[in-house]
Amino acid sequence: MTKKNDITLPTPEDERLLNDVLEDSVDYVEVRGKKYGISWLKRGTIRKFTSTMQKSGNDDKISCQCAAAIILNGYWKIKFFYPFLWRWFFYIKQYGDHELMKVIAVGKKKIPVEDYLTATIYLTAMKDTMMTMTKEEAEHILHEPATDKRGK
């Protein structure tokens, strides 16, 4: 018995989500009465908090540093304002992890993961350093029963 894949129309919620991505919608987070707008995260922002997470140092500062990168969200903003903003959060405002968790949680939702993963898969398959199969290996894979591939 084969399962029939029916094409269904997107739900209104799916359409709303796609529209938010295309329009780079902003979600607002309030931390101690101050509202911060967080839009879909850009590549440089993701790169910044990834490098922040990998550096060794004071773990107390990491949430302030990552929250500052998420709020700034842009190469030039991070380049010029990041050193001041995370220190403002850490030393002056003394935000705790529980307060910045709202910013980090919204930022997590604003990462366009699916496109990144699809692009990574395609680019990995295109590398010329990948081991290619011999004709016999390719034929062997093609002749495997279809049920083995689905796990049934």
C-alpha positions as a LaTeX table, in Angstrom:
\begin{tabular}{lrrr}
\hline
Residue & $x$ (\AA) & $y$ (\AA) & $z$ (\AA) \\
\hline
Met1 & 0.00 & 0.00 & 0.00 \\
Thr2 & 1.45 & 3.30 & $-1.01$ \\
Lys3 & 0.69 & 6.46 & 0.85 \\
Lys4 & $-0.79$ & 9.15 & $-1.35$ \\
Asn5 & 0.73 & 12.59 & $-0.86$ \\
Asp6 & $-2.10$ & 15.07 & $-1.21$ \\
Ile7 & $-1.27$ & 18.68 & $-1.85$ \\
Thr8 & $-3.07$ & 20.90 & 0.63 \\
Leu9 & $-3.49$ & 24.64 & 0.70 \\
Pro10 & $-1.54$ & 26.52 & 3.35 \\
Thr11 & $-3.43$ & 27.46 & 6.47 \\
Pro12 & $-3.98$ & 31.14 & 7.32 \\
Glu13 & $-1.35$ & 30.74 & 10.05 \\
Asp14 & 1.19 & 29.46 & 7.47 \\
Glu15 & 0.41 & 32.40 & 5.20 \\
Arg16 & 0.79 & 34.84 & 8.10 \\
Leu17 & 4.18 & 33.35 & 9.01 \\
Leu18 & 5.44 & 33.55 & 5.42 \\
Asn19 & 4.22 & 37.14 & 5.19 \\
Asp20 & 6.11 & 37.98 & 8.40 \\
Val21 & 9.31 & 36.52 & 6.97 \\
Leu22 & 8.95 & 38.34 & 3.65 \\
Glu23 & 8.18 & 41.67 & 5.29 \\
Asp24 & 10.89 & 41.26 & 7.95 \\
Ser25 & 8.31 & 41.77 & 10.68 \\
Val26 & 9.31 & 43.02 & 14.11 \\
Asp27 & 8.36 & 41.42 & 17.41 \\
Tyr28 & 8.66 & 43.57 & 20.49 \\
Val29 & 10.09 & 42.43 & 23.80 \\
Glu30 & 9.90 & 44.43 & 26.99 \\
Val31 & 12.73 & 44.32 & 29.51 \\
Arg32 & 12.22 & 46.46 & 32.63 \\
Gly33 & 9.84 & 48.79 & 30.84 \\
Lys34 & 12.08 & 49.28 & 27.77 \\
Lys35 & 10.76 & 47.89 & 24.47 \\
Tyr36 & 13.19 & 46.32 & 22.00 \\
Gly37 & 12.19 & 45.43 & 18.45 \\
Ile38 & 13.56 & 42.15 & 17.09 \\
Ser39 & 13.30 & 41.39 & 13.39 \\
Trp40 & 14.45 & 38.31 & 11.48 \\
Leu41 & 18.10 & 37.73 & 12.30 \\
Lys42 & 20.71 & 38.48 & 9.69 \\
Arg43 & 23.67 & 36.25 & 8.96 \\
Gly44 & 26.18 & 38.55 & 10.65 \\
Thr45 & 24.13 & 38.54 & 13.83 \\
Ile46 & 24.02 & 34.77 & 13.95 \\
Arg47 & 27.77 & 34.70 & 13.29 \\
Lys48 & 28.36 & 37.18 & 16.14 \\
Phe49 & 26.57 & 35.27 & 18.84 \\
Thr50 & 28.03 & 31.99 & 17.61 \\
Ser51 & 31.54 & 33.38 & 18.05 \\
Thr52 & 30.54 & 34.82 & 21.42 \\
Met53 & 29.34 & 31.41 & 22.58 \\
Gln54 & 32.60 & 29.75 & 21.50 \\
Lys55 & 34.92 & 32.18 & 23.27 \\
Ser56 & 36.02 & 31.22 & 26.72 \\
Gly57 & 35.50 & 33.78 & 29.41 \\
Asn58 & 33.00 & 34.97 & 31.94 \\
Asp59 & 29.79 & 33.01 & 31.43 \\
Asp60 & 27.81 & 35.69 & 33.26 \\
Lys61 & 28.36 & 38.09 & 30.35 \\
Ile62 & 27.22 & 35.75 & 27.56 \\
Ser63 & 23.50 & 36.46 & 27.85 \\
Cys64 & 24.13 & 40.23 & 27.76 \\
Gln65 & 26.44 & 39.87 & 24.77 \\
Cys66 & 24.06 & 37.67 & 22.80 \\
Ala67 & 21.03 & 39.81 & 23.65 \\
Ala68 & 22.90 & 42.91 & 22.45 \\
Ala69 & 23.72 & 41.21 & 19.14 \\
Ile70 & 20.10 & 40.11 & 18.68 \\
Ile71 & 18.77 & 43.60 & 19.40 \\
Leu72 & 21.27 & 45.36 & 17.11 \\
Asn73 & 20.88 & 42.76 & 14.30 \\
Gly74 & 23.01 & 44.22 & 11.53 \\
Tyr75 & 26.67 & 44.35 & 10.55 \\
Trp76 & 27.19 & 48.10 & 11.01 \\
Lys77 & 25.08 & 48.35 & 14.15 \\
Ile78 & 27.03 & 45.48 & 15.70 \\
Lys79 & 30.33 & 46.92 & 14.51 \\
Phe80 & 29.74 & 50.32 & 16.14 \\
Phe81 & 27.33 & 49.81 & 19.04 \\
Tyr82 & 27.81 & 46.22 & 20.25 \\
Pro83 & 30.74 & 46.91 & 22.64 \\
Phe84 & 28.75 & 49.68 & 24.33 \\
Leu85 & 25.35 & 47.96 & 24.42 \\
Trp86 & 26.39 & 44.68 & 26.00 \\
Arg87 & 28.42 & 46.54 & 28.63 \\
Trp88 & 25.42 & 48.80 & 29.26 \\
Phe89 & 23.30 & 45.71 & 29.83 \\
Phe90 & 25.88 & 43.97 & 32.02 \\
Tyr91 & 27.51 & 46.73 & 34.08 \\
Ile92 & 24.97 & 49.56 & 34.16 \\
Lys93 & 21.53 & 47.92 & 33.93 \\
Gln94 & 22.76 & 44.63 & 35.39 \\
Tyr95 & 20.18 & 42.57 & 33.55 \\
Gly96 & 19.88 & 39.00 & 34.74 \\
Asp97 & 19.49 & 35.92 & 32.58 \\
His98 & 15.80 & 35.69 & 33.47 \\
Glu99 & 15.20 & 39.17 & 32.03 \\
Leu100 & 17.22 & 38.66 & 28.84 \\
Met101 & 15.67 & 35.24 & 28.26 \\
Lys102 & 12.72 & 36.98 & 26.59 \\
Val103 & 15.04 & 38.61 & 24.04 \\
Ile104 & 16.91 & 35.37 & 23.39 \\
Ala105 & 13.69 & 33.35 & 23.02 \\
Val106 & 12.25 & 35.74 & 20.44 \\
Gly107 & 15.62 & 35.84 & 18.66 \\
Lys108 & 15.62 & 32.04 & 18.47 \\
Lys109 & 12.26 & 32.14 & 16.69 \\
Lys110 & 13.59 & 34.72 & 14.25 \\
Ile111 & 16.31 & 32.54 & 12.71 \\
Pro112 & 15.43 & 31.47 & 9.15 \\
Val113 & 16.56 & 27.88 & 9.70 \\
Glu114 & 14.90 & 26.03 & 6.83 \\
Asp115 & 16.54 & 28.03 & 4.03 \\
Tyr116 & 19.90 & 27.77 & 5.77 \\
Leu117 & 19.62 & 24.00 & 6.16 \\
Thr118 & 18.48 & 23.49 & 2.57 \\
Ala119 & 21.32 & 25.64 & 1.22 \\
Thr120 & 23.83 & 23.78 & 3.40 \\
Ile121 & 22.62 & 20.40 & 2.15 \\
Tyr122 & 22.82 & 21.50 & $-1.48$ \\
Leu123 & 26.26 & 23.05 & $-1.07$ \\
Thr124 & 27.60 & 20.00 & 0.74 \\
Ala125 & 26.48 & 17.77 & $-2.12$ \\
Met126 & 28.19 & 20.07 & $-4.63$ \\
Lys127 & 31.66 & 19.95 & $-3.07$ \\
Asp128 & 34.28 & 18.55 & $-5.38$ \\
Thr129 & 36.08 & 16.94 & $-2.46$ \\
Met130 & 33.20 & 14.55 & $-1.81$ \\
Met131 & 33.93 & 10.94 & $-2.53$ \\
Thr132 & 32.08 & 9.89 & $-5.66$ \\
Met133 & 30.56 & 6.45 & $-6.08$ \\
Thr134 & 31.71 & 3.95 & $-8.60$ \\
Lys135 & 29.24 & 2.75 & $-11.20$ \\
Glu136 & 28.74 & $-0.52$ & $-9.30$ \\
Glu137 & 27.98 & 1.29 & $-6.02$ \\
Ala138 & 25.46 & 3.58 & $-7.71$ \\
Glu139 & 23.73 & 0.65 & $-9.43$ \\
His140 & 23.57 & $-1.25$ & $-6.13$ \\
Ile141 & 21.82 & 1.69 & $-4.44$ \\
Leu142 & 19.41 & 2.12 & $-7.34$ \\
His143 & 18.43 & $-1.57$ & $-7.26$ \\
Glu144 & 17.65 & $-1.64$ & $-3.52$ \\
Pro145 & 13.96 & $-2.22$ & $-2.83$ \\
Ala146 & 12.01 & 0.96 & $-2.24$ \\
Thr147 & 10.72 & $-0.40$ & 1.07 \\
Asp148 & 14.24 & $-0.40$ & 2.53 \\
Lys149 & 14.56 & 3.34 & 1.99 \\
Arg150 & 11.33 & 4.10 & 3.84 \\
Gly151 & 12.25 & 1.90 & 6.77 \\
Lys152 & 9.35 & $-0.55$ & 6.32 \\
\hline
\end{tabular}
